[in-house]
Amino acid sequence: MTRAFNFNAGPAAIPLEVLQQAQEQFVDYKGAGMSIMEMSHRSALYEQVNNEAQALLRELFGIPDHYHVLLLQGGASTQFAMVPLNLLASGQTGAYVMTGAWADKALKEAKLIGDTAIAATTEADQFMRVPSLSEIVIPDNAAYLHLTSNETIGGTQFNEFPDTGDIPLVADMSSDILSRPIDISKFGIIYAGAQKNLGPSGVTVVIIRDDLVKAGSKTIPSMFRYETHAKATSLYNTPPSFSVYMVSLVLQWIKSKGGVAQLEQYNRDKTKLIYDAIDQSGGFYRGCAQQQSRSVMNITFRIQSEELEKQFIKESEKEGFVGLKGHRDVGGLRASTYNAVPLESCQALAQFMTDFQKRNG
Ligand SMILES: Cc1ncc(COP(=O)(O)O)c(C=O)c1O
């Protein structure tokens, strides 16, 4: 079997070892005579999976005891609403750092619920950078400050995070969770859909500080309350059991690779190959994001003409590359190099880029 060079933006590559392990356990999970998908979520075997996924997240990401780890449904898009539903009270403001399409979607949901403010924006630079910390101005009555740690479409990423004091910092880490060590104690809430760095779609990880669980609105429907899920260790209703199981396997894989710090180095090595191919092309390729804001997860770049970009996609597909077309809103090219994308795929892409340039430069 030939595996594609998978640069999809999400759902994205899952480690081959994980897929093989899931295949082995698919029909008969640990001698139960059934698949994990066929099992009650109240069974001891599934409870183990649920507990292990949460425990591994805690261990690998260094999550302190006074945080809950929740495994929810609805994707990161539901978190765009759940954050303000729980935390944005009347008389308060939801403050947003605008770095592109995803921040904008989060802001739009908050506007449906309460007052909002833009704490910083890089729109004047077409969102091709993240703001410096000194550009971020938080209103006095802010309920929280929300930012997107990695902008999947634009290809920008925060390297440092603001110190927000008593105001909870909320981060959408959908496209860079567990790709590098983070000081969790700086954040009130971190959320991420699993389908980029953690496994398949269907489960959303929420890391939330205890006091924010308690402070959440009591008048919103149960399924939208963080407290509901925290009290039930994410087993309030039927969970996306197969996705949670897959996430637990991916987490075991991350542990076997030496943990998140090791992964960060691996990710940087992978990304460097492709950024070097861009920077050493004498202008044939042009990186979209400004240097200091470049993402280690989503590399966005262009070639002089759209025609050449189309040709690049066509030829790359013939060579076994998948997912190199930029997001439909911005065009151009994008390589997503999440945790599970092997170094070999990045080496192959860098080589392909150099060869393509030789043929067309
Ligand atoms: C940064 C970011 N936030 C939110 C989302 C939306 O996630 P979901 O599809 O899980 O709702 C995405 C999806 O690509 C994303 O990249």
PDBQT file of the ligand as one rigid body, heavy atoms in Angstrom, charges set to zero:
ROOT
HETATM    1  C1  LIG A 401      -8.524  27.656  14.040  1.00  0.00    +0.000 C 
HETATM    2  C2  LIG A 401      -9.814  26.942  13.780  1.00  0.00    +0.000 A 
HETATM    3  N1  LIG A 401     -10.864  27.194  14.575  1.00  0.00    +0.000 NA
HETATM    4  C3  LIG A 401     -12.039  26.579  14.394  1.00  0.00    +0.000 A 
HETATM    5  C4  LIG A 401     -12.220  25.666  13.368  1.00  0.00    +0.000 A 
HETATM    6  C5  LIG A 401     -13.561  25.023  13.195  1.00  0.00    +0.000 C 
HETATM    7  O1  LIG A 401     -13.513  23.767  13.725  1.00  0.00    +0.000 OA
HETATM    8  P1  LIG A 401     -14.725  22.732  13.651  1.00  0.00    +0.000 P 
HETATM    9  O2  LIG A 401     -14.845  22.339  12.210  1.00  0.00    +0.000 OA
HETATM   10  O3  LIG A 401     -14.264  21.628  14.540  1.00  0.00    +0.000 OA
HETATM   11  O4  LIG A 401     -15.948  23.410  14.142  1.00  0.00    +0.000 OA
HETATM   12  C6  LIG A 401     -11.158  25.367  12.521  1.00  0.00    +0.000 A 
HETATM   13  C7  LIG A 401     -11.330  24.371  11.455  1.00  0.00    +0.000 C 
HETATM   14  O5  LIG A 401     -10.592  24.246  10.528  1.00  0.00    +0.000 OA
HETATM   15  C8  LIG A 401      -9.925  26.033  12.738  1.00  0.00    +0.000 A 
HETATM   16  O6  LIG A 401      -8.874  25.788  11.938  1.00  0.00    +0.000 OA
ENDROOT
TORSDOF 0
